[in-house]
Amino acid sequence: MIVGIGTDLLDVGRMARELARQGAGFRDDVFTLAEIAYCEGMGQPAQHFSARFAAKEAFWKAVGPGPEGVSLKDVEVEREAGGRPRLVLQGRALAAAGRLGVRGVFVSLSHTTTLASATVVLEG
């Protein structure tokens, strides 16, 4: 049974400006070391950072408000061997998923040169 669904859309240019304006401080506050390494290894890092940011936001929309509070670094986007994205939850994100009885987390990412989107479905 689906216990939550969230989606987010982000302007890639906005992410590029934020990364340029705040530099490593913003990047390090929002993304894990593995996410940073992956995105910075790509030809257009802002597109990949944007998709991951959208996934984090979509997750928190899917779980809804709760006592845990939002921590973006507690939601990490990893890539499986075949390239399929998956979310790894820890800390407050894991607690929020536990509160809803989440047994499966599904994520879909997409991006163009100007937009990035993510959808998260939580299965209970």
C-alpha positions as CSV (number, residue, x, y, z in Angstrom):
1,M,0.0,0.0,0.0
2,I,1.2,3.5,-0.8
3,V,1.6,5.6,2.4
4,G,3.2,8.7,0.8
5,I,4.0,10.3,-2.5
6,G,6.0,13.5,-3.2
7,T,7.3,15.3,-6.2
8,D,9.6,18.3,-6.7
9,L,10.7,20.4,-9.7
10,L,13.8,22.6,-9.6
11,D,15.3,25.2,-11.9
12,V,18.9,24.0,-12.7
13,G,20.0,27.6,-13.1
14,R,18.9,28.4,-9.6
15,M,21.0,25.6,-8.3
16,A,24.0,26.7,-10.3
17,R,23.6,30.2,-8.9
18,E,23.2,28.9,-5.3
19,L,26.3,26.7,-5.7
20,A,28.3,29.7,-7.1
21,R,27.0,32.2,-4.5
22,Q,27.4,30.1,-1.4
23,G,30.1,27.7,-2.6
24,A,31.1,24.7,-0.6
25,G,29.1,25.8,2.4
26,F,25.7,25.2,0.8
27,R,26.9,22.1,-1.0
28,D,28.3,20.5,2.1
29,D,25.2,21.4,4.2
30,V,22.8,19.7,1.8
31,F,24.7,16.9,0.0
32,T,26.7,13.9,1.3
33,L,30.3,13.3,0.3
34,A,29.2,10.5,-2.1
35,E,26.6,12.8,-3.8
36,I,29.2,15.6,-4.1
37,A,31.7,13.3,-5.7
38,Y,29.2,11.9,-8.2
39,C,27.8,15.3,-9.2
40,E,31.2,17.0,-9.5
41,G,32.4,14.2,-11.7
42,M,29.7,14.9,-14.2
43,G,29.9,17.3,-17.2
44,Q,27.1,19.5,-15.9
45,P,27.2,19.2,-12.1
46,A,24.3,21.6,-11.5
47,Q,21.9,19.3,-13.3
48,H,22.8,16.4,-11.1
49,F,22.8,18.4,-7.9
50,S,19.4,19.7,-8.8
51,A,17.9,16.2,-9.4
52,R,19.3,15.1,-6.0
53,F,18.0,18.2,-4.2
54,A,14.5,17.6,-5.8
55,A,14.6,13.9,-4.5
56,K,15.4,15.1,-1.0
57,E,12.5,17.6,-1.2
58,A,10.1,15.0,-2.7
59,F,10.9,12.6,0.1
60,W,10.0,15.1,2.8
61,K,6.8,16.0,1.0
62,A,6.0,12.2,0.9
63,V,6.4,11.7,4.6
64,G,4.6,14.9,5.6
65,P,5.0,17.0,8.7
66,G,6.2,15.2,11.8
67,P,8.2,15.7,15.0
68,E,11.5,14.7,13.2
69,G,12.2,18.0,11.4
70,V,13.8,18.1,8.0
71,S,17.4,17.2,7.4
72,L,18.3,17.1,3.7
73,K,21.6,15.2,4.3
74,D,19.6,12.4,5.9
75,V,18.3,11.5,2.5
76,E,21.0,10.3,0.1
77,V,20.6,9.5,-3.6
78,E,22.8,6.5,-4.6
79,R,23.0,4.8,-8.0
80,E,22.6,1.0,-8.2
81,A,25.0,-0.9,-10.4
82,G,22.7,-0.6,-13.4
83,G,22.4,3.2,-12.9
84,R,18.9,3.1,-11.2
85,P,18.7,5.7,-8.4
86,R,17.7,4.7,-4.9
87,L,17.3,6.6,-1.7
88,V,19.3,5.8,1.4
89,L,17.7,7.1,4.6
90,Q,19.3,7.8,7.9
91,G,18.7,9.8,11.0
92,R,15.6,11.9,11.0
93,A,14.6,10.6,7.5
94,L,14.7,7.0,8.7
95,A,12.7,8.0,11.8
96,A,10.1,9.7,9.6
97,A,9.8,6.6,7.4
98,G,9.5,4.4,10.5
99,R,6.7,6.5,11.8
100,L,4.7,5.7,8.6
101,G,5.6,2.1,8.5
102,V,7.6,2.5,5.3
103,R,8.8,-0.8,3.9
104,G,9.9,0.4,0.4
105,V,11.1,3.6,-1.1
106,F,11.0,4.3,-4.8
107,V,12.5,7.3,-6.5
108,S,12.6,8.6,-10.1
109,L,14.9,11.4,-11.2
110,S,14.9,13.4,-14.5
111,H,16.6,16.5,-15.7
112,T,17.2,18.6,-18.7
113,T,19.6,21.5,-19.1
114,T,17.1,23.8,-17.4
115,L,14.8,21.6,-15.1
116,A,15.3,18.7,-12.7
117,S,12.5,16.7,-11.2
118,A,12.1,13.9,-8.7
119,T,9.2,11.7,-7.6
120,V,9.3,9.6,-4.4
121,V,6.7,6.9,-3.6
122,L,6.7,5.3,-0.1
123,E,5.3,1.8,0.3
124,G,4.0,0.5,3.6
